[in-house]
Amino acid sequence: MTDLPASAALPPQVRAADFGHVLVLVDYRTGHVQGLLPAAAERFREAARTGRPAPLPDILAAQLLDAGLLAPAPVARPWKVIEAATAPPSWGGTEHPAGTTRPAPVPQRALLSAAGALAAVAAVKTAGNSRTTMLRVLRAVHRAASTCRRPATLEQATAAVLAVRAAGRHSPGRAACLEESAAAVLLLAARRLAVTWCHGIAADPVRLHAWMQTMDGTPVAEPPSTLAYTPILTIGGRHQRQP
């Protein structure tokens, strides 16, 4: 086995979210997600406090390094681990009703603009290596957000989300929360209207969700269950973090 580095770090594109009973690593370059169960999670916490992989079992440390979830570092510094909120168990039915509610009618012009935004997201997804699809979508959202000049109102943001969801019902490609939220950001950015794009995580089971919120932190066209998600990456707003 290759010798492990004395010091390591979380790469900039990796987030670590700790639920206590499980610790989840998310790589926003590749979209890779890895969960660590209690024994491994406790070892990871020990390593995170010092910035040294020594507390990790050699096999696990090597796996994390090979997967790009850890990287050698010249100096040992603590790793940022996000404390994630726990929530009642869910199997996704509350967050994603799977088309059980038909969207309200949307004006034809808004529908066409939303379809164009979804097509732009689809083009970004297919414009390179499949391993870096997530990163390309995030960079497109970041570029769009950087052009915005004034905050979108809740009404403006809601109209954009509902238009994208209506267009998504006729989309030939995937139009889930990632594509919908990214397309809504692009749709608003065409009018220089700013929102905050969020990607969060919840547990039991571990699940990921993408959504938009207004600049004052109000989730846009989301059920109350979205509050169960701990944001681990946001784009736009004062606390912007880009992978």
Residue frames relative to the residue before (quaternion, step in Angstrom):
aa qw qx qy qz dx dy dz
M 1.0000 0.0000 0.0000 0.0000 0.00 0.00 0.00
T 0.5237 -0.6402 0.4658 0.3146 3.55 -1.04 0.84
D 0.5305 -0.6243 0.4646 0.3361 3.57 -1.01 0.81
L 0.4044 -0.7122 0.5238 0.2342 3.55 -0.99 0.86
P 0.5292 -0.6224 0.4551 0.3541 3.62 -1.07 0.61
A 0.5567 -0.6084 0.4461 0.3477 3.55 -1.14 0.59
S 0.7848 0.1551 -0.0686 0.5962 3.58 1.09 -0.73
A 0.0301 -0.7865 0.6168 -0.0009 3.55 -1.16 0.66
A 0.1655 -0.7737 0.6040 0.0959 3.54 -1.33 0.22
L 0.4987 -0.5709 0.5357 0.3719 3.52 -1.32 0.24
P 0.4371 -0.6787 0.5101 0.2969 3.63 -0.76 0.91
P 0.6636 -0.5438 0.3270 0.3962 3.62 -1.09 0.57
Q 0.7109 0.4656 -0.2678 0.4539 3.57 1.07 -0.67
V 0.6340 0.5388 -0.3251 0.4496 3.61 1.25 -0.04
R 0.1199 -0.7632 0.6316 0.0649 3.56 -1.07 0.84
A 0.1815 -0.7548 0.6216 0.1043 3.55 -1.13 0.75
A 0.0596 -0.8004 0.5964 -0.0115 3.58 -0.70 1.12
D 0.1718 -0.8181 0.5475 0.0383 3.56 -0.67 1.17
F 0.1476 -0.7966 0.5840 0.0515 3.57 -0.65 1.19
G 0.5916 -0.5500 0.3774 0.4529 3.58 1.25 -0.07
H 0.7991 0.2361 -0.1230 0.5390 3.58 0.54 -1.16
V 0.7735 0.0813 -0.0794 0.6235 3.59 1.28 -0.19
L 0.1701 -0.7551 0.6255 0.0983 3.55 -1.12 0.73
V 0.1490 -0.8236 0.5467 0.0245 3.55 -0.72 1.11
L 0.1814 -0.7594 0.6189 0.0858 3.55 -0.99 0.95
V 0.0775 -0.7906 0.6074 0.0093 3.58 -0.88 1.01
D 0.1860 -0.7703 0.6039 0.0856 3.55 -0.80 1.08
Y 0.2374 -0.8121 0.5211 0.1120 3.58 -0.41 1.23
R 0.5362 0.5683 -0.4366 0.4460 3.58 1.21 0.25
T 0.8101 0.2512 -0.0994 0.5203 3.55 0.85 -1.02
G 0.4497 -0.6731 0.4668 0.3560 3.59 1.19 -0.44
H 0.4338 0.7097 -0.4559 0.3168 3.60 1.26 0.08
V 0.0924 -0.7803 0.6181 0.0214 3.56 -0.99 0.94
Q 0.0142 0.7984 -0.6013 0.0283 3.58 -0.89 0.93
G 0.2179 -0.7795 0.5777 0.1051 3.54 -0.89 1.00
L 0.1911 -0.7554 0.6167 0.1116 3.56 -1.11 0.75
L 0.3462 -0.7520 0.5312 0.1801 3.56 -0.69 1.13
P 0.8065 -0.3926 0.1198 0.4255 3.61 -1.21 0.50
A 0.6945 0.4694 -0.3088 0.4494 3.62 0.74 -0.95
A 0.6880 0.4596 -0.2812 0.4862 3.59 0.89 -0.93
A 0.6212 0.5510 -0.3435 0.4388 3.59 1.05 -0.75
E 0.6568 0.5040 -0.3191 0.4612 3.59 0.96 -0.82
R 0.6295 0.5114 -0.3331 0.4809 3.60 1.01 -0.71
F 0.6396 0.5210 -0.3288 0.4597 3.59 1.00 -0.82
R 0.6339 0.5251 -0.3386 0.4558 3.60 0.96 -0.79
E 0.6314 0.5245 -0.3304 0.4659 3.59 0.99 -0.82
A 0.6656 0.4927 -0.3032 0.4714 3.58 0.92 -0.90
A 0.6466 0.5435 -0.3216 0.4279 3.58 0.99 -0.86
R 0.6347 0.5512 -0.3421 0.4198 3.59 1.01 -0.70
T 0.7761 0.3379 -0.1695 0.5047 3.58 1.10 -0.65
G 0.3947 -0.7086 0.4912 0.3175 3.58 1.16 -0.53
R 0.6196 0.5084 -0.3478 0.4866 3.55 1.21 0.41
P 0.4197 -0.7442 0.4612 0.2393 3.63 -0.80 0.94
A 0.3832 0.7746 -0.4541 0.2166 3.62 1.27 -0.15
P 0.6682 0.5017 -0.3468 0.4260 3.69 0.86 -0.70
L 0.6067 0.5673 -0.3598 0.4251 3.61 1.16 -0.44
P 0.5355 -0.5694 0.4913 0.3844 3.60 -1.09 0.55
D 0.6068 -0.6026 0.3701 0.3629 3.58 -0.95 0.85
I 0.6596 0.5130 -0.3235 0.4440 3.59 0.90 -0.88
L 0.6679 0.4926 -0.3053 0.4669 3.60 0.92 -0.87
A 0.6423 0.5188 -0.3288 0.4585 3.59 0.92 -0.86
A 0.6600 0.5018 -0.3092 0.4657 3.58 0.94 -0.87
Q 0.6395 0.5242 -0.3273 0.4574 3.59 1.00 -0.78
L 0.6723 0.4931 -0.3025 0.4620 3.58 0.91 -0.89
L 0.6460 0.5049 -0.3174 0.4765 3.58 1.02 -0.74
D 0.6639 0.5047 -0.3074 0.4582 3.59 0.92 -0.90
A 0.6993 0.4689 -0.2658 0.4696 3.58 1.05 -0.76
G 0.4919 -0.6718 0.4269 0.3529 3.59 1.26 -0.17
L 0.4735 0.6715 -0.4418 0.3600 3.59 1.24 0.29
L 0.7211 0.1493 -0.1575 0.6580 3.54 1.40 -0.17
A 0.1135 -0.7808 0.6102 0.0713 3.57 -1.22 0.47
P 0.5626 -0.5822 0.4476 0.3797 3.62 -1.06 0.63
A 0.0985 -0.7921 0.6014 0.0342 3.56 -1.09 0.73
P 0.5135 -0.6649 0.4425 0.3137 3.60 -1.01 0.73
V 0.7819 0.1843 -0.0793 0.5902 3.58 1.15 -0.65
A 0.4282 -0.7006 0.5101 0.2561 3.57 -1.00 0.82
R 0.1118 0.7666 -0.6243 0.1007 3.55 -0.75 1.11
P 0.5920 -0.5828 0.3993 0.3878 3.63 -1.01 0.64
W 0.3861 -0.7003 0.5523 0.2355 3.55 -1.16 0.67
K 0.4426 -0.6799 0.5136 0.2794 3.56 -1.02 0.77
V 0.0185 -0.7736 0.6330 -0.0245 3.56 -0.76 1.09
I 0.3048 -0.7704 0.5378 0.1563 3.57 -0.68 1.12
E 0.3306 -0.7221 0.5716 0.2063 3.58 -0.85 0.96
A 0.1790 -0.8158 0.5465 0.0622 3.57 -0.43 1.25
A 0.4815 -0.6736 0.4852 0.2812 3.55 -1.06 0.79
T 0.3717 -0.7015 0.5573 0.2431 3.55 -1.09 0.72
A 0.0974 -0.7848 0.6115 0.0272 3.57 -1.20 0.57
P 0.6417 -0.5041 0.3812 0.4344 3.61 -1.20 0.30
P 0.6106 -0.5656 0.3944 0.3895 3.61 -1.07 0.62
S 0.0197 0.7791 -0.6253 0.0395 3.56 -1.12 0.76
W 0.2532 -0.7523 0.5846 0.1681 3.53 -1.20 0.58
G 0.7062 -0.5204 0.2559 0.4061 3.56 1.13 0.64
G 0.5068 0.6820 -0.4224 0.3156 3.60 1.17 -0.21
T 0.6562 0.5048 -0.3203 0.4605 3.58 1.07 -0.64
E 0.7047 0.4696 -0.2672 0.4598 3.56 0.91 -0.94
H 0.8069 0.1558 -0.0374 0.5685 3.57 0.98 -0.86
P 0.1622 -0.8481 0.4971 0.0852 3.61 0.16 1.25
A 0.3971 -0.7727 0.4406 0.2259 3.59 1.30 0.16
G 0.7591 -0.4377 0.2230 0.4271 3.55 0.78 1.04
T 0.4027 0.7290 -0.4800 0.2756 3.60 1.17 0.29
T 0.7355 0.2986 -0.2069 0.5719 3.58 1.23 -0.34
R 0.3352 -0.7443 0.5406 0.2037 3.57 -0.69 1.07
P 0.4754 -0.6752 0.4733 0.3067 3.61 -0.93 0.81
A 0.5830 -0.5700 0.4437 0.3719 3.56 -1.23 0.52
P 0.6271 -0.5369 0.3938 0.4043 3.61 -1.15 0.49
V 0.1735 -0.7758 0.6030 0.0662 3.56 -1.06 0.85
P 0.5409 -0.6175 0.4467 0.3559 3.62 -0.92 0.78
Q 0.6168 -0.6001 0.3677 0.3524 3.56 -1.03 0.85
R 0.6523 0.5205 -0.3290 0.4420 3.59 0.91 -0.83
A 0.6613 0.4908 -0.3033 0.4794 3.58 0.96 -0.87
L 0.6300 0.5415 -0.3329 0.4461 3.58 1.04 -0.77
L 0.6614 0.5011 -0.3067 0.4663 3.57 0.97 -0.84
S 0.6428 0.5118 -0.3247 0.4684 3.59 0.99 -0.80
A 0.6545 0.5073 -0.3103 0.4669 3.58 0.99 -0.83
A 0.6293 0.5241 -0.3336 0.4670 3.58 1.03 -0.77
G 0.6349 0.5256 -0.3234 0.4648 3.58 1.07 -0.72
A 0.6447 0.5114 -0.3183 0.4707 3.58 1.02 -0.79
L 0.6465 0.5018 -0.3190 0.4780 3.60 0.98 -0.79
A 0.6396 0.5172 -0.3265 0.4655 3.58 1.02 -0.77
A 0.6263 0.5318 -0.3377 0.4592 3.59 1.06 -0.73
V 0.6456 0.5023 -0.3220 0.4767 3.60 0.98 -0.81
A 0.6417 0.5193 -0.3255 0.4612 3.59 0.96 -0.83
A 0.6458 0.5167 -0.3224 0.4606 3.59 1.00 -0.79
V 0.6278 0.5257 -0.3322 0.4680 3.58 1.00 -0.79
K 0.6575 0.5319 -0.3129 0.4322 3.58 0.93 -0.90
T 0.7626 0.3884 -0.2012 0.4765 3.58 0.97 -0.82
A 0.5684 0.6594 -0.3499 0.3460 3.59 1.29 -0.09
G 0.8027 0.1766 -0.1270 0.5553 3.60 1.05 0.52
N 0.7926 -0.2879 0.2378 0.4820 3.51 -1.32 -0.38
S 0.5058 -0.6776 0.4444 0.2961 3.58 -0.87 0.95
R 0.6060 0.5767 -0.3606 0.4125 3.62 1.14 -0.49
T 0.7608 0.3345 -0.1997 0.5191 3.59 1.14 -0.46
T 0.2249 0.8031 -0.5203 0.1836 3.59 1.15 0.54
M 0.6650 0.5140 -0.3141 0.4415 3.57 0.83 -0.98
L 0.6555 0.5190 -0.3161 0.4485 3.58 0.90 -0.88
R 0.6505 0.5139 -0.3271 0.4536 3.61 0.94 -0.80
V 0.6400 0.5095 -0.3301 0.4710 3.59 0.99 -0.78
L 0.6620 0.5076 -0.3120 0.4546 3.59 0.91 -0.87
R 0.6566 0.4989 -0.3215 0.4654 3.59 0.97 -0.77
A 0.6220 0.5251 -0.3445 0.4677 3.60 1.06 -0.67
V 0.6427 0.5051 -0.3175 0.4806 3.58 1.00 -0.80
H 0.6512 0.5191 -0.3169 0.4540 3.58 0.96 -0.86
R 0.6561 0.5052 -0.3161 0.4630 3.59 0.92 -0.88
A 0.6541 0.5039 -0.3159 0.4673 3.57 0.94 -0.85
A 0.6680 0.5083 -0.3072 0.4483 3.58 0.89 -0.92
S 0.6489 0.5477 -0.3217 0.4189 3.60 1.04 -0.72
T 0.6587 0.5142 -0.3139 0.4508 3.59 1.21 -0.34
C 0.5597 0.6534 -0.3755 0.3445 3.58 1.24 -0.31
R 0.2629 -0.8081 0.5191 0.0915 3.51 -1.04 0.84
R 0.8073 0.1053 -0.0584 0.5777 3.62 1.08 -0.51
P 0.5718 -0.6173 0.4071 0.3553 3.61 -1.05 0.65
A 0.4214 -0.6588 0.5562 0.2814 3.55 -1.09 0.70
T 0.4411 -0.6482 0.5405 0.3052 3.56 -1.09 0.64
L 0.6506 -0.4945 0.3822 0.4314 3.58 -1.24 0.28
E 0.6419 0.5268 -0.3286 0.4499 3.60 0.99 -0.77
Q 0.6617 0.4998 -0.3070 0.4670 3.61 0.94 -0.87
A 0.6744 0.4919 -0.2946 0.4652 3.57 0.93 -0.91
T 0.6435 0.5213 -0.3232 0.4579 3.58 0.98 -0.83
A 0.6375 0.5268 -0.3286 0.4561 3.58 0.95 -0.84
A 0.6483 0.5157 -0.3210 0.4591 3.59 0.99 -0.81
V 0.6663 0.4991 -0.3087 0.4600 3.59 0.87 -0.92
L 0.6814 0.4875 -0.3010 0.4554 3.60 0.86 -0.91
A 0.6252 0.5252 -0.3413 0.4656 3.59 1.06 -0.69
V 0.6588 0.4992 -0.3117 0.4687 3.59 0.95 -0.85
R 0.6536 0.5071 -0.3252 0.4581 3.59 0.93 -0.80
A 0.6375 0.5125 -0.3314 0.4703 3.59 1.02 -0.76
A 0.6607 0.4919 -0.3076 0.4764 3.59 0.96 -0.84
G 0.6317 0.5699 -0.3287 0.4100 3.57 1.05 -0.77
R 0.5780 0.5902 -0.3776 0.4182 3.59 1.17 -0.50
H 0.7395 0.3628 -0.2091 0.5270 3.59 1.20 -0.48
S 0.4652 0.6946 -0.4409 0.3265 3.59 1.27 0.08
P 0.4149 -0.7130 0.5009 0.2618 3.61 -0.91 0.82
G 0.7079 0.4268 -0.2546 0.5019 3.58 1.23 -0.37
R 0.7224 -0.4023 0.3263 0.4581 3.53 -1.35 -0.12
A 0.0373 0.7853 -0.6162 0.0472 3.57 -0.91 0.95
A 0.1839 0.7784 -0.5644 0.2043 3.53 0.50 1.28
C 0.8091 -0.3166 0.1688 0.4655 3.58 -1.27 -0.14
L 0.6292 0.5366 -0.3511 0.4392 3.62 0.98 -0.74
E 0.7060 0.4557 -0.2677 0.4714 3.56 0.78 -1.03
E 0.6566 0.5241 -0.3176 0.4397 3.59 0.93 -0.88
S 0.6993 0.4702 -0.2849 0.4569 3.58 0.80 -1.00
A 0.6455 0.5082 -0.3268 0.4673 3.60 0.98 -0.79
A 0.6591 0.5034 -0.3138 0.4624 3.59 0.94 -0.86
A 0.6410 0.5212 -0.3332 0.4543 3.60 0.99 -0.74
V 0.6127 0.5278 -0.3465 0.4754 3.60 1.05 -0.70
L 0.6639 0.4978 -0.3035 0.4683 3.60 0.91 -0.92
L 0.6416 0.5356 -0.3261 0.4418 3.57 0.97 -0.84
L 0.6855 0.4585 -0.2777 0.4927 3.58 0.95 -0.85
A 0.6333 0.5470 -0.3372 0.4313 3.59 1.01 -0.78
A 0.5682 0.5837 -0.3900 0.4293 3.60 1.14 -0.47
R 0.7186 0.3521 -0.2238 0.5563 3.58 1.24 -0.41
R 0.4770 -0.6963 0.4026 0.3542 3.59 1.35 0.29
L 0.4316 0.6877 -0.4633 0.3552 3.58 1.13 0.71
A 0.2767 -0.8124 0.5023 0.1059 3.56 -0.68 1.14
V 0.0264 0.7344 -0.6781 0.0116 3.50 -1.23 0.77
T 0.4156 -0.6598 0.5411 0.3148 3.57 -1.29 -0.09
W 0.2559 -0.7513 0.5918 0.1406 3.56 -0.82 1.04
C 0.1044 -0.8180 0.5656 0.0102 3.57 -0.84 0.99
H 0.0553 -0.7392 0.6682 0.0635 3.51 -1.22 0.63
G 0.0208 0.8392 -0.5385 0.0729 3.54 -0.66 1.12
I 0.3269 -0.7363 0.5713 0.1567 3.49 -1.36 0.21
A 0.0451 -0.7592 0.6490 0.0201 3.54 -1.16 0.72
A 0.3033 -0.7713 0.5359 0.1609 3.54 -1.22 0.36
D 0.8355 0.2559 -0.3306 0.3567 3.32 -1.68 0.45
P 0.3309 -0.5136 -0.6722 0.4181 1.33 0.60 2.47
V 0.6396 -0.4883 0.4029 0.4359 3.56 -1.29 0.20
R 0.1134 0.7887 -0.5923 0.1196 3.55 -0.81 1.04
L 0.2968 -0.7535 0.5701 0.1382 3.54 -1.18 0.68
H 0.0206 -0.7965 0.6042 -0.0142 3.56 -1.14 0.62
A 0.1804 -0.7566 0.6197 0.1048 3.56 -1.14 0.73
W 0.1133 0.7865 -0.5985 0.1015 3.56 -1.00 0.84
M 0.4040 -0.6747 0.5547 0.2718 3.55 -1.36 0.08
Q 0.0310 -0.7609 0.6433 0.0788 3.50 -1.29 0.42
T 0.5660 -0.5795 0.4525 0.3729 3.53 -1.22 0.49
M 0.6833 -0.5129 0.3264 0.4044 3.55 -1.23 0.34
D 0.6630 0.4680 -0.3220 0.4876 3.60 1.21 -0.28
G 0.6429 -0.5879 0.2990 0.3893 3.59 1.28 0.25
T 0.4907 0.6576 -0.4412 0.3633 3.62 1.21 0.22
P 0.4044 -0.6998 0.5221 0.2722 3.65 -0.70 0.98
V 0.3323 -0.7688 0.5239 0.1552 3.55 -0.99 0.91
A 0.8523 -0.0933 0.0257 0.5140 3.56 -0.74 1.16
E 0.4680 0.6539 -0.4444 0.3949 3.56 0.97 0.94
P 0.4959 -0.6287 0.4939 0.3389 3.61 -1.14 0.55
P 0.6675 -0.5035 0.3531 0.4198 3.63 -1.20 0.38
S 0.5926 0.6063 -0.3659 0.3839 3.61 1.11 -0.60
T 0.5205 0.6315 -0.4253 0.3866 3.60 1.18 -0.31
L 0.5793 0.5920 -0.3727 0.4183 3.59 1.17 -0.50
A 0.5628 0.5958 -0.3889 0.4207 3.61 1.25 -0.24
Y 0.6339 0.5381 -0.3301 0.4469 3.59 1.22 -0.38
T 0.2992 -0.7174 0.6029 0.1796 3.54 -1.06 0.84
P 0.3585 -0.7288 0.5282 0.2477 3.65 -0.58 1.02
I 0.0930 -0.8000 0.5907 0.0486 3.58 -0.85 0.95
L 0.7636 0.1228 -0.1212 0.6222 3.57 1.32 -0.10
T 0.0224 0.7791 -0.6263 0.0149 3.57 -0.92 0.93
I 0.1266 -0.7599 0.6337 0.0706 3.55 -1.19 0.67
G 0.7294 0.2984 -0.2758 0.5503 3.53 -0.73 1.12
G 0.7121 0.4243 -0.3133 0.4634 3.56 -1.15 0.47
R 0.7162 -0.4798 0.3083 0.4022 3.51 -1.33 0.19
H 0.7585 0.3683 -0.1978 0.4999 3.59 1.06 -0.67
Q 0.1346 0.8410 -0.5099 0.1207 3.52 1.06 0.81
R 0.0066 -0.7643 0.6448 -0.0055 3.56 -1.05 0.88
Q 0.1119 -0.8025 0.5849 0.0365 3.56 -0.66 1.09
P 0.4314 -0.6904 0.5070 0.2831 3.63 -0.92 0.82
